[in-house]
Amino acid sequence: MATGKHPKPTPAKKTEAVPHTKTPAVLEEPLSAPYEQTDPPDVEQLGKSTWTLLHLIAATYPEEPTSKEQADLKQFVKLFGNFYPCWFCAEDFRGYVQTNEPDTTTQDKFGKWLCNAHNEVNVKLGKPKFDCDLWKKRWKDGWE
Ligand SMILES: Cc1cc2nc3c(=O)[nH]c(=O)nc-3n(C[C@H](O)[C@H](O)[C@H](O)COP(=O)(O)OP(=O)(O)OC[C@H]3O[C@@H](n4cnc5c(N)ncnc54)[C@H](O)[C@@H]3O)c2cc1C
């Protein structure tokens, strides 16, 4: 309940600009200041990061997956092809998945399926093929 002891604050007039001589210190730095001014990734950067993610998914996929895990991973691979943010890469990848059904029955089989899918792109780009018997050394166990 108002006692009348304190003067009421005068409301700012609607037309009056808010005094703004100096930006408060907290806003002087650009919002992204702690981060590098990095440009959006190009097709190569996107590809390298994505292969890392996909091969690591293979490396952490169960060695003996349940039927649900097998179905989920297969669906993930197919949906991934619908949303990969490089349209011409995605188009070819979808074609590859259509003619080479992802084998999600074991970790090793999926790791090799993915390795072959990656090799398909390597060949298209004139890069050497990776030896798919070594996929676990590169992405799971290391070379020792
Ligand atoms: C689904 C998909 C489709 C793509 N399609 C295209 C395309 O159409 N055109 C295009 O220009 N780029 C495409 N890219 C990107 C391209 O594949 C490369 O990622 C990019 O050129 C960078 O190559 P990189 O030499 O750095 O190594 P990357 O090919 O990105 O490979 C990263 C690392 O993976 C390891 N590696 C290489 N081959 C294999 C393999 N077969 N199995 C397991 N490990 C391997 C190597 O240690 C390598 O250093 C695609 C990427 C993805 C994820």
PDBQT file of the ligand as one rigid body, heavy atoms in Angstrom, charges set to zero:
ROOT
HETATM    1  C1  LIG A 201      28.908 -37.830 -46.636  1.00  0.00    +0.000 C 
HETATM    2  C2  LIG A 201      29.976 -36.948 -47.242  1.00  0.00    +0.000 A 
HETATM    3  C3  LIG A 201      29.987 -36.723 -48.609  1.00  0.00    +0.000 A 
HETATM    4  C4  LIG A 201      30.942 -35.886 -49.164  1.00  0.00    +0.000 A 
HETATM    5  N1  LIG A 201      30.893 -35.639 -50.509  1.00  0.00    +0.000 NA
HETATM    6  C5  LIG A 201      31.753 -34.759 -51.056  1.00  0.00    +0.000 A 
HETATM    7  C6  LIG A 201      31.672 -34.399 -52.437  1.00  0.00    +0.000 A 
HETATM    8  O1  LIG A 201      30.812 -34.888 -53.162  1.00  0.00    +0.000 OA
HETATM    9  N2  LIG A 201      32.565 -33.485 -52.923  1.00  0.00    +0.000 N 
HETATM   10  C7  LIG A 201      33.525 -32.910 -52.131  1.00  0.00    +0.000 A 
HETATM   11  O2  LIG A 201      34.298 -32.081 -52.605  1.00  0.00    +0.000 OA
HETATM   12  N3  LIG A 201      33.631 -33.254 -50.813  1.00  0.00    +0.000 NA
HETATM   13  C8  LIG A 201      32.784 -34.146 -50.266  1.00  0.00    +0.000 A 
HETATM   14  N4  LIG A 201      32.884 -34.472 -48.932  1.00  0.00    +0.000 N 
HETATM   15  C9  LIG A 201      34.039 -33.972 -48.151  1.00  0.00    +0.000 C 
HETATM   16  C10 LIG A 201      35.280 -34.865 -48.396  1.00  0.00    +0.000 C 
HETATM   17  O3  LIG A 201      34.962 -36.240 -48.239  1.00  0.00    +0.000 OA
HETATM   18  C11 LIG A 201      36.420 -34.562 -47.411  1.00  0.00    +0.000 C 
HETATM   19  O4  LIG A 201      35.924 -34.596 -46.080  1.00  0.00    +0.000 OA
HETATM   20  C12 LIG A 201      37.087 -33.223 -47.640  1.00  0.00    +0.000 C 
HETATM   21  O5  LIG A 201      37.549 -33.146 -48.974  1.00  0.00    +0.000 OA
HETATM   22  C13 LIG A 201      38.298 -33.063 -46.682  1.00  0.00    +0.000 C 
HETATM   23  O6  LIG A 201      39.187 -34.128 -46.962  1.00  0.00    +0.000 OA
HETATM   24  P1  LIG A 201      40.431 -34.482 -46.083  1.00  0.00    +0.000 P 
HETATM   25  O7  LIG A 201      41.547 -34.821 -47.046  1.00  0.00    +0.000 OA
HETATM   26  O8  LIG A 201      40.693 -33.435 -45.069  1.00  0.00    +0.000 OA
HETATM   27  O9  LIG A 201      40.082 -35.839 -45.300  1.00  0.00    +0.000 OA
HETATM   28  P2  LIG A 201      38.707 -36.580 -45.125  1.00  0.00    +0.000 P 
HETATM   29  O10 LIG A 201      38.322 -37.280 -46.380  1.00  0.00    +0.000 OA
HETATM   30  O11 LIG A 201      37.727 -35.636 -44.544  1.00  0.00    +0.000 OA
HETATM   31  O12 LIG A 201      39.081 -37.697 -44.058  1.00  0.00    +0.000 OA
HETATM   32  C14 LIG A 201      39.417 -37.368 -42.711  1.00  0.00    +0.000 C 
HETATM   33  C15 LIG A 201      40.338 -38.469 -42.180  1.00  0.00    +0.000 C 
HETATM   34  O13 LIG A 201      39.650 -39.712 -42.254  1.00  0.00    +0.000 OA
HETATM   35  C16 LIG A 201      40.562 -40.787 -42.506  1.00  0.00    +0.000 C 
HETATM   36  N5  LIG A 201      40.025 -41.512 -43.657  1.00  0.00    +0.000 N 
HETATM   37  C17 LIG A 201      40.144 -41.240 -44.974  1.00  0.00    +0.000 A 
HETATM   38  N6  LIG A 201      39.454 -42.114 -45.690  1.00  0.00    +0.000 NA
HETATM   39  C18 LIG A 201      38.865 -42.958 -44.811  1.00  0.00    +0.000 A 
HETATM   40  C19 LIG A 201      38.019 -44.082 -44.960  1.00  0.00    +0.000 A 
HETATM   41  N7  LIG A 201      37.629 -44.525 -46.149  1.00  0.00    +0.000 N 
HETATM   42  N8  LIG A 201      37.606 -44.733 -43.842  1.00  0.00    +0.000 NA
HETATM   43  C20 LIG A 201      38.003 -44.327 -42.610  1.00  0.00    +0.000 A 
HETATM   44  N9  LIG A 201      38.805 -43.261 -42.417  1.00  0.00    +0.000 NA
HETATM   45  C21 LIG A 201      39.235 -42.589 -43.512  1.00  0.00    +0.000 A 
HETATM   46  C22 LIG A 201      41.909 -40.168 -42.771  1.00  0.00    +0.000 C 
HETATM   47  O14 LIG A 201      42.705 -40.324 -41.611  1.00  0.00    +0.000 OA
HETATM   48  C23 LIG A 201      41.587 -38.702 -43.031  1.00  0.00    +0.000 C 
HETATM   49  O15 LIG A 201      42.616 -37.853 -42.611  1.00  0.00    +0.000 OA
HETATM   50  C24 LIG A 201      31.935 -35.291 -48.346  1.00  0.00    +0.000 A 
HETATM   51  C25 LIG A 201      31.907 -35.521 -46.973  1.00  0.00    +0.000 A 
HETATM   52  C26 LIG A 201      30.940 -36.330 -46.420  1.00  0.00    +0.000 A 
HETATM   53  C27 LIG A 201      30.892 -36.533 -44.926  1.00  0.00    +0.000 C 
ENDROOT
TORSDOF 0
